[in-house]
Amino acid sequence: MTSLYDRYVLPWLLDHACATKPVMELRRKVVPNAEGKVLELGIGSGRNLAFYDPHKVDSVFGVDPMAELRARAQAAPRPNGLIVSILDGTAETLPFDNARFDSVVCTFTLCSVLSPSEALSEARRVLKPGGRLLFCEHGLAPDTDVVSWQRRVEPVWKRLLGGCHLTRPIAPTIESCGFRMERQVGLYMADTPRIAGWIEWGSAVPN
């Protein structure tokens, strides 16, 4: 049974955490690169929708397992003419045929899926030949002092934030699932505690 916290507090908390100014600036760098038929893994409350270019994008399909976040995504701002379909689903078991999408967008999602490897393998499966994975994720920091605090805080962090992990490696996981990096940028996000602020963003293509 879903608790009152999971139903009312957690969606609000996740939405606001994913809409800070530094997070939105990163979305602005990544999302406009999408083109063609687009799949968004973990669309959440739909914060990316405002940044899609309807002149480059034919349609956006978003999947998310949380009904409360999907409802927010349905009402999220987006450009006129952008075709959006939001579906109940998980990134690890996508309800789409092979080689269907030109772009897969994955922002602040791999931290909380049950299996990042399965989610990325599914992303690779549904990408067309020549398609691109566009990603922006927080995860395991490169500095040992930050990592030590990430490991201390993570058990409580996961319970409060819907299974969000702090110590998942980003680029190595993407590459291990059959992708080759086109671009990878790593940085500590401004105005964010360093334990949650290590970000890697860029693009990758299937090998």
N, C-alpha and C positions, 0 to 999 in steps of 0.2 A: 504494500500500500504506500502511495506517495505521501510523505509527511507534509505538514503545513509549511515547513521551512523550504522543502524542495519545490512546492507548488507556488508559493508567493514570494518568499524572500530571495531564494537562489536566482530565479530568472531576472529579478530587478538588479541584484548584485552583479551578475554576469554582464548584463546589458550595460551597466554604468562602468564597470571595469574595462569593458571593451570599447568604450566611447570617449576615453580621455583624449586630450589634445594630441599627445605624442602618438597614441595608437592610431588615431584618425589620420595623422600625417603619414604614417607608414602605409595605411590602407591606400592613401592617395598615390603613393609611389608604385604600388603593386597592381591594384585592380584595373586601372585603365589600360594595361597591357593585354588584357583578355580580348579574344576575338572569336568570331564564328559562334558555334554552339558551345555554351559554357556550362560546366558543372561546378557548383560550389559545395565543398564538403563542410558540413557543420555550419550552415548558413546562420544559425543562431537568431539574433533579433534583426538581421538584415542590414547591419551597419555598412556593408560593402556596396549595397545596391546603388547608393547615390553616386558611386564613382565609376560605374560601367559606362562606356561610350556606346550609345545606341546606334551610332553610325558604323561601328566595328563589330558589334555583337548582334547575332541573329536572335538568340534567346538565352535565358539563364534558368537552369534547373538547380534548385537548392534542396539539400536533404538535411534533416536534423531530427533527432529522436525525441526532443522535448516539445510537447504541444504548446506550452506557454510561450516559448521562444518563437515557435513557428507563427503563432498568432501575432506577435510583435513584428515579425518579418513581413507578414501580409500587409501590414499598415505602414511599413517603413518607406521613407521618401525614396524616389527613384526618378530618373529622367523620363520625360514624356516619350512614349513609343517603345520603352524597354519591355520586352515580353518576359515575364517571370512566372515560373511554376515552382511552388514550394511543396515538398513531399515529406511524409513521415518515413524515416529511414536512418540507417547507420552507415558510416563511411566504410565499415568493414564488409558490408553485404549490400552492394549497390544494385538497385533494380533496373539496370540498363544493359543493353547488348554491348558486345565488344566493339571497340573502335567507333564510338558514337560521337565523341566530343573533340572539338579543336583545342579547348583550353580547360584545365581543371584548376580551380582557385582554392587554396587551402590557407586560411589565415586564422591563427590562434585556435587551432583545432587539434593538432597532433598531441598537445599537452593533455587532452582529456579523453581521447578515444580509448577504447579498451585495448586495442592493438595497433600502434602506429604502422607496423610492418604490413599488417593485413589491409589497412586503409590505403597505404601507398601502393600496394600491389593491385588493389582494385582500381585506384586512379590510373595506374599504368594500363590496366586491361581496357578501360573504357576510352582511353585516348586514341585518337586516330594516328596513323603514321605521320610523323612530323608535328604532332601536337605538343603542347607545352604545359608543364606544371608550374604554376605561379604560387609562390609560398611566402609567408611571413609568420614566423613562429618564435615563441620564447622557449628557452630550455636551458640545458646544462651550460654553465658559464665556463670560460677558459681559464679563470683564475682560481687557484686552489682555496684561497681564503673565502671566496664567495661560494664555492661549491660546498665547503664544509657547513656553511650556514644554510644553504639550500637543503642539504640532507637533514639537518636538524629540524627545519621548519616544515618540510614536506608532509609528514604524516598528518599534522593538524591542518595544513593548507588544503590537502586533498579532501578532507572531511567537510571543510567549510565551503569549498569552491567546486563542488560537483565532480570530484575526481581529477582535478587539474594537477598535473605533475610539474615539478620545478627542475628535475634532473634528467629529463630525456634529451639525448643528443639529437641535433637537428640534421645537419648536412650528412653525417655518416649514415644515419638511418635512411635518408632519401636515396643516397647513393647505393646502399646495400639492397634496395628494392628495384634495382635495374634502371636507375636514372643517371644521366650525366649532367653535371652542373654547366649551365650557360653563364650564369651570373650568381655570385654569392656575396652578400655584404653582411658583416657581423658588427654589432655595436651594442653598447649599453643605452637603453632608451632614456631620454631625458625625463627628469622629474619623476623617476620611478625607483623604488628600492632595488638595489642591484640583484638581490636574490630572485626577483621576478622580471628583471629588466634586460637580461641578455637576449638579444633579438638577432635572428638570421633571416634575411629575405633575399629573394631573387627569383631565378627561373631555372628549370631543368627539363631535359628532354629524355624520352626513353632511349636506352642503348640499342 
